[in-house]
Amino acid sequence: MNGVIFSKGAGVADSVFGKSQEPIRVMIDENVEAFRAQSMIHRLFFMDTSKNYAEKYTSETSLGDFENVGENGAYPKTSMREGYAKVIEPATWKSSFEVTQEMVEDAKIGKIRSRANIFATSYNRTREKFAAALLAGGTGETVRVGGSVYDATCADGKPLFSKEHPSVTGGAPAQSNLFKGSFSVTALDEMQERMQSFTDDDGNLLALAPDTIVIPNSGPLKRAVLEVVGSEFDPNSANNAVNFQMGLWNVIVWSYLPKTIGGEPYFLMLDSKFKDDYMCLPFVDRVPLTVRSDIDPNTDANVFKGRARFGAGFNNWRCIALCGAGVDGTALTAGA
């Protein structure tokens, strides 16, 4: 997310609002910067910027293994082909607020600050809610956010979380990153194993290393997850067996996620390095928050109009998996 771009309309600097422009700009800038440090979007999405109306994301199939060709043997000829592709087009987002002449004349600095901060918070919250709704809605093909509908499918045409992600080459059987089960240490063990077994389209092992667990702000779920990943000993054993899951995970509690999916708790597992290396879940910033200040000729108020262009979508599903008791996913053999 880039910094805020701020511009003043003609005559604003000479008006009663002239001296208030810079403080308001600073308030908006500081709020956006502070929220950015707390945002979870960059931890779960591949952050990208664009100078085009849309961006295309794709992958390539593997090259295959090296071959033992013997002494002075010829180089084997192998080739790669393009995998499934996904096009993401950023949308345009707008909002505004106003500062009245009376506020400036009466030196209502606190009220002006409040409006500027509410405006900046609204922008930050919109991005967070959009990203969280898109991710949590990845069990279906579309997601409704506000009055708009967004695509929640991956490059392969399946929802982000699906039991049957196909291979573009036919070189691997359909794979699942949607699992049915409740959180437990055994469910965590199996989810980790399933992700580590993901292959590319030709059936080659990718050797993923999931390192992040993502959950909504649910008290019981937070306790269950932190007991499992923070306990030195196996929480299911009375014999002090070593818990090998301790210290392996970053746990993200994202308050903007819905507490349940299908009426039941759920958790996400992510390989944070793979999602960036393979541009799996792109969040595309086309135009950063751009604020323009104008005088409304009908009210004489100073109107601040904010505009930004950003969008998100799903390219490669392999970086992430979802497990919940309320989804129609592949049943776990343990911990269900």
C-alpha positions in Angstrom: 0.0 0.0 0.0 1.5 3.3 -1.1 1.4 6.6 0.7 -1.6 9.0 0.5 -1.6 11.4 -2.5 -3.1 14.8 -1.5 -4.1 17.7 -3.8 -5.9 21.0 -3.2 -8.4 22.5 -5.6 -8.0 26.1 -6.9 -8.7 28.8 -4.4 -8.6 26.5 -1.3 -5.3 27.8 -0.1 -6.6 31.4 -0.1 -9.9 30.5 1.6 -10.7 30.3 5.3 -9.6 26.7 5.1 -6.1 27.4 3.8 -4.3 26.9 7.1 -6.2 23.7 7.9 -5.2 21.8 4.8 -1.8 20.6 6.0 -2.9 19.5 9.5 -5.8 17.5 7.9 -3.4 15.9 5.5 -1.0 14.9 8.3 -3.9 13.4 10.3 -5.0 11.2 7.4 -1.4 10.2 6.6 -0.7 9.2 10.2 -3.8 7.2 10.5 -3.2 5.3 7.3 0.4 4.6 8.2 -0.5 3.4 11.7 -3.2 1.1 10.4 -0.9 -0.3 7.8 1.4 -1.6 10.5 -1.4 -3.6 12.0 -3.0 -4.8 8.8 -3.0 -8.6 8.1 -3.5 -8.3 4.3 0.3 -8.3 3.5 0.7 -11.4 5.7 -1.9 -13.4 3.9 -1.9 -12.0 0.3 0.8 -11.4 -2.2 1.1 -7.6 -2.4 1.5 -6.2 -5.9 1.2 -2.9 -7.6 0.1 -2.2 -11.1 0.1 0.4 -13.8 -2.4 -1.4 -16.0 -6.1 -1.8 -15.9 -5.6 -5.5 -15.0 -2.9 -8.0 -14.2 -2.6 -11.5 -15.4 -1.1 -14.2 -13.1 -0.1 -17.6 -14.2 2.3 -20.5 -13.4 4.4 -23.0 -15.4 4.5 -26.7 -15.2 7.7 -28.3 -13.9 10.7 -29.0 -16.0 11.0 -32.6 -14.9 14.0 -34.3 -13.2 17.6 -34.4 -14.4 18.6 -37.6 -16.1 21.6 -39.8 -15.9 22.9 -39.7 -19.5 26.2 -41.5 -19.0 29.6 -40.3 -20.3 29.3 -37.6 -23.0 25.5 -38.1 -23.1 23.3 -35.7 -24.9 21.2 -33.2 -23.0 17.6 -34.5 -22.7 15.0 -32.2 -24.2 12.3 -31.3 -21.7 9.9 -28.4 -21.8 7.6 -26.4 -19.6 4.1 -25.1 -20.5 2.0 -22.4 -19.0 -0.4 -23.4 -16.3 -3.8 -22.0 -15.6 -4.0 -18.2 -15.7 -6.0 -15.6 -13.7 -6.7 -11.9 -14.5 -7.4 -9.5 -11.7 -8.9 -6.1 -12.4 -8.7 -3.5 -9.6 -12.0 -1.8 -8.7 -12.5 1.9 -7.9 -13.4 2.9 -4.4 -14.5 6.3 -3.2 -15.7 8.2 -0.1 -15.7 11.8 1.2 -16.1 14.0 4.2 -16.5 17.7 4.8 -15.2 20.4 7.1 -17.6 23.3 7.5 -16.6 27.0 7.6 -18.2 27.1 11.1 -15.8 24.5 12.4 -12.8 26.5 11.3 -14.2 29.8 12.4 -15.0 28.4 15.8 -11.7 26.6 16.0 -13.3 23.1 16.4 -10.0 21.4 15.9 -11.1 18.2 17.8 -14.1 17.8 15.5 -12.0 18.3 12.4 -9.4 15.8 13.6 -12.2 13.3 14.4 -13.6 13.6 10.9 -10.2 13.2 9.3 -9.5 10.1 11.4 -12.9 8.5 10.7 -12.3 9.0 7.0 -8.9 7.4 7.1 -10.1 4.5 9.3 -13.0 3.9 6.9 -10.5 3.5 4.0 -8.3 1.1 6.0 -11.3 -0.9 7.3 -12.7 -1.2 3.8 -9.5 -2.8 2.5 -9.4 -5.2 5.5 -13.0 -6.2 5.3 -12.8 -6.7 1.5 -9.7 -9.0 1.8 -11.1 -11.0 4.7 -14.5 -11.5 3.1 -12.8 -12.6 -0.1 -10.6 -15.1 1.7 -13.4 -16.5 3.9 -15.7 -16.7 1.0 -13.2 -18.8 -1.0 -15.3 -22.0 -0.4 -17.7 -20.7 -3.1 -17.2 -19.3 -6.6 -18.3 -15.8 -5.7 -18.3 -13.5 -2.7 -20.7 -10.6 -2.0 -19.1 -7.6 -0.3 -21.5 -4.7 0.2 -23.4 -4.3 -3.0 -20.9 -5.9 -5.3 -20.0 -9.5 -6.2 -16.4 -10.7 -6.6 -14.8 -13.7 -8.1 -13.5 -16.2 -5.6 -12.2 -18.8 -8.0 -8.6 -19.7 -8.7 -6.9 -19.8 -12.0 -8.1 -23.4 -12.4 -11.8 -22.2 -12.3 -12.4 -23.9 -8.9 -13.1 -22.0 -5.7 -10.0 -21.1 -3.7 -10.9 -24.0 -1.3 -12.0 -27.0 -3.2 -11.9 -30.8 -3.0 -11.1 -31.2 -6.7 -8.4 -28.8 -8.0 -7.6 -30.3 -11.5 -4.2 -30.5 -13.2 -3.7 -28.5 -16.4 -1.6 -31.3 -17.9 -3.5 -34.3 -16.5 -0.2 -35.4 -14.9 -1.6 -35.4 -11.3 -4.9 -36.5 -9.8 -7.3 -33.8 -8.5 -6.1 -32.4 -5.2 -8.0 -31.0 -2.2 -7.2 -28.0 0.1 -10.7 -28.1 1.7 -11.0 -30.4 4.7 -13.9 -31.3 7.0 -13.0 -31.6 10.7 -12.7 -29.8 14.0 -9.5 -28.3 15.3 -7.3 -30.6 17.4 -3.7 -31.6 17.6 -4.3 -34.6 15.4 -6.2 -32.5 12.8 -3.3 -30.1 12.8 -0.9 -32.9 12.2 -2.9 -34.3 9.3 -3.5 -30.9 7.7 0.2 -30.2 7.8 0.9 -33.6 6.2 -1.7 -33.0 3.5 -0.2 -29.6 2.5 3.3 -31.0 2.5 2.0 -33.6 0.0 0.7 -31.1 -2.5 2.2 -31.6 -6.0 2.5 -29.4 -9.1 0.4 -30.2 -12.3 2.8 -32.9 -13.3 2.7 -34.7 -10.0 6.1 -33.5 -8.7 6.2 -32.9 -4.9 6.4 -29.2 -4.0 7.6 -29.8 -0.4 5.6 -27.0 1.0 6.4 -25.8 4.5 3.2 -24.4 6.1 4.2 -22.0 8.8 1.1 -19.9 9.6 -2.2 -20.7 11.2 -5.0 -18.2 10.6 -8.1 -18.0 12.8 -11.0 -15.6 13.5 -11.3 -13.8 16.8 -13.0 -16.7 18.6 -12.1 -17.2 22.3 -12.5 -21.0 22.4 -10.7 -21.5 19.1 -7.8 -19.2 20.2 -7.4 -21.2 23.4 -7.5 -24.5 21.5 -4.9 -23.4 18.9 -2.6 -21.7 21.4 -2.7 -24.8 23.7 -1.6 -27.0 20.8 1.1 -24.9 19.3 2.4 -23.4 22.6 2.6 -26.5 24.7 5.9 -28.3 25.2 4.2 -31.6 25.7 1.4 -33.3 23.7 -1.9 -32.0 25.1 -3.6 -35.3 24.4 -1.1 -37.4 26.3 -0.8 -38.0 30.0 2.7 -39.4 29.5 4.4 -36.1 28.8 5.0 -37.0 25.1 6.9 -34.3 23.2 4.7 -31.9 21.2 6.6 -31.5 17.9 4.2 -28.7 16.8 5.5 -26.3 19.4 7.4 -23.4 17.9 6.6 -24.2 14.3 3.7 -21.7 13.8 2.9 -18.1 13.5 -0.7 -17.7 14.7 -2.7 -14.9 13.1 -6.0 -13.9 14.7 -7.8 -11.8 12.2 -10.8 -10.0 13.7 -12.3 -9.2 10.2 -12.8 -12.9 9.4 -16.3 -14.4 10.2 -16.2 -16.4 13.4 -17.7 -19.5 11.6 -18.2 -20.9 8.1 -21.2 -23.1 7.6 -22.1 -22.4 11.3 -19.0 -24.1 12.6 -15.5 -23.0 13.6 -12.6 -23.3 11.1 -9.0 -22.6 10.7 -6.6 -21.8 7.8 -3.1 -23.1 7.2 -0.6 -21.1 5.0 2.8 -21.4 3.6 3.8 -17.7 3.7 6.9 -18.1 1.5 5.2 -20.1 -1.1 2.3 -17.6 -1.4 4.8 -14.9 -2.3 7.2 -16.9 -4.4 4.3 -18.2 -6.6 2.1 -15.1 -6.4 -0.7 -17.2 -5.1 -3.1 -14.7 -3.6 -2.5 -11.4 -5.3 -3.8 -8.1 -3.7 -3.2 -5.5 -6.4 -2.9 -1.7 -5.7 -3.5 0.2 -8.9 -3.9 3.8 -7.4 -3.2 4.6 -3.8 -5.6 6.6 -1.7 -5.8 10.0 -3.5 -7.5 12.8 -1.5 -8.6 16.0 -3.3 -9.8 19.0 -1.4 -12.4 21.4 -2.9 -14.8 24.1 -1.8 -18.5 23.2 -2.3 -20.0 26.4 -3.9 -23.5 25.6 -2.4 -22.4 25.2 1.2 -19.0 26.8 1.3 -17.8 23.6 3.1 -14.3 22.2 2.4 -15.0 18.7 0.9 -12.3 16.0 1.0 -12.9 13.3 -1.6 -10.9 10.1 -1.4 -10.4 7.7 -4.3 -8.4 4.5 -4.6 -8.2 1.6 -7.0 -7.4 -1.9 -5.7 -8.5 -5.5 -6.1 -7.7 -9.0 -5.1 -8.1 -12.5 -6.3 -6.7 -16.0 -6.3 -4.2 -17.5 -8.6 -2.5 -20.6 -7.2 -4.4 -22.5 -4.4 -1.5 -24.5 -3.1 -0.2 -22.1 -0.5 -3.3 -22.4 1.7 -5.8 -24.8 3.0 -9.0 -24.6 5.1 -10.4 -27.0 7.6 -13.8 -26.7 9.3 -16.6 -28.8 10.7 -19.2 -26.9 8.6 -17.7 -27.2 5.1 -18.2 -29.9 2.5 -14.6 -30.9 2.3 -12.4 -34.0 2.2 -12.9 -35.8 5.5 -9.8 -35.9 7.8 -9.0 -39.4 9.0 -8.0 -38.0 12.4 -9.3 -35.2 14.6 -12.7 -35.0 12.8 
